[in-house]
Amino acid sequence: MLRRPSRVVIQPASPPGESDRTVALGAHTWRLSPPTAAAGSVWTWRRAAPFARIWALDSPAGTHLVLHRLEPFSRTWRADGAAESWSLVRNWSGAITVRDERDAILLRLHLGWLGPRRIEPAAGPDLALHRRLLRGYALESSEGRLLLTFERAGGFFRSHCRVTLAESALARADLLPLLALAWASALAHRAHAH
């Protein structure tokens, strides 16, 4: 019989004066901080261990988000930020819904047959997630402005991904759940491509 490692230990929301929160998953612990202007525009998704399904989003200012699958064969992911957490549920057709802790829908990703994937925020215009041939993914606004890109970091054994954010993306209130949704979609696409 396999022994299951301890799953999730999440510190409750921080007191009003503090903004950081600690998240521990198995043997890994992260101190999460909200994104600030010091975070810059180039962030990195890093895998916690070679075969782990735990990803952390880092910037020069610290770690802002941890994304992990709840169960080994589950279609539900959890994203933990410094201020709150979100659940990402993928249905049988591949569409993903992001819900907050109060179970309100924040974002929905709809798959396109041959074109881009459409992301429908709860408030605001739709976004389009494009797959770039051999270069990763790009998220664009409905007007065609580039919001962010995902590019695989160099190196043969590396599983890191570089995220480049535009100024308009850094100003979004739903930046962290949007990054979690786009990365979960990219991970799901990579899993089905092999």
N, C-alpha and C positions, 0 to 999 in steps of 0.2 A: 504494500500500500504506500502511495506517495504521501510524503508529509508536505502540507501546504504552508508556505512561508506567511508570516504576518503580512497582512495586506496594506491597510491604510491607517495612519495615525495623523489626524489633522488637528492642529491647534485651533481653538475657536477664534472667531473674529477678534482682531486687535482692539485694544482700548482706543478711545478717540485720539489720543496724542501720538500713538504709534501707527505705522502703516504696514509693517512687515508681518508675515505669518510663516510658520514652519510646517512643512509637509514631509512626512516620512513614509516611504513605500518600501517594504522589505528592508534591505540593508542600506538604502539610499535615503539621504535627508537633504532637503533644499530649504533655504530661507528665501521666501518669495517677497518681492517688493513691487510696488506699482510702477509702471513706466513713467519716466520723467523726461525732461529735455536732455538730461545727461546721458540718456540711453542711446542716443545717436540714431542713425537710420539703417545700420547694418547689424542684424541680430543673427543668431544661430540656433537651429534645432539640433540638440545633441541626444543621442541614445544613451540611456543610463548604463547599459552593459551590452555586450555583443549580441545576445539573443533576447534581450528584454523588450517588452512592449511598453516601455516607459520612455517618454521623450520630455526633455526640458528645453524651454526657450530662454536663451541667455542673450544678454547685451553687455556692453562695457559697464553698465551701471548695476548689473546683477542678474538674477534669475527672476523672470516675470510670470512664467506659466509652466505647469507640469501637466502633461497629457498621458493618460494610461488607460488600458483596457481593464474593465472590472473583473471579468472572468476570462480564462484562456480561449474559449470558443464563443464568447459573447459578442453581440453586435453593439454593445453599449460601451462608450468611452466616458471618462470623466476628465474634465479640465479644471485644475485648481489654480486660482490666481491669488494675489495678496488680499483682495477685498471680498471675493466671492468665488463660488464654484459653479460649473455648468455641466450638464449631462448631454452627451451627443449620442443619439440613437439612430442607427442605420437600419432601414427596413429591408425587406427581401428584394426590392428592386434596386437598392443602392442609394436611394435618397436619404439624406441625413437631416435630422431635426435637432436644433440646439435649444435646450430649456434651462432656465435659471433655477435657483433653489426653491422658488415659489411655484414652480412648474409652468411658468409662462413661456410661451414660444418666443425666442429672440430672433432666430435665423432658420431658414430652410434652404437646403441645397437640392435642386432638381437636376437630374441627369439629362443631357442632350444625347441624341443618338450618334450624331457625327460632329456636332458643333460643340460650343462651350457649355459648361455646366452653369446653370443659373442659380444665383444665391439671392434669396428673397428675405431682406431684413424686415423686422416687425414694423419699423418706421423708416421711410425713405425709399429711394428708387432701387431697383434691382441691380445686382452686380454680375459680372461674367467671369468665370474661372476658366482660362484657356490652358491647354497643355501645349507646351512648346516642344517641338521635335528635338530630342536629345539635350534640351536645356532646362527642363523643369516646368514650372507653372507660372502664370501671370494672372493677376486679379485686376480687372478693369471696371470702372464705373459705367453707368449706362451711357454717358457722353463719350466714352472711349478713352478716358484718362487712366493712365497706369497708376494703380494704388500700391501694389507690391509684387515682388517676384520671389520664387523659390528656385534656387540653383544648387545642385549637388556640389559639395565641397570636394576639392581634389584629393587624390589618394586612392589606392586600390582597396584597402581594407577599411576605409573611413565610411561611416554612415551619417556624417553630419550634413546639414543642409543650410545654406546661407540664405537669409531672408533680407531683402532690400526693400525698405519702406519709403514711400513718398511722403512729403509733408502733409498732404491731405489725409493720408492713412493714419499718421500719428495723431491727428486731431480728432479722430473718430471716437465716440464714446463706447462703441462696441468693438474696439480693436482686438482685445484679447479673445473674446469668443469667436470673432471672425477669423483670427489666425488659427485657433484650434480647429474650426470647421474646415478651413482650406487645407490644413495639414492632414487632418483625418481623412479627407477626401483623397488627397495624394497618396496616403498610405494604403487606403482601400484599393485604389487603382493599381498601385505597385503589387499588391498581393494577388490581384486577379491577372496581372500581366505575366506572371511566371507559371 
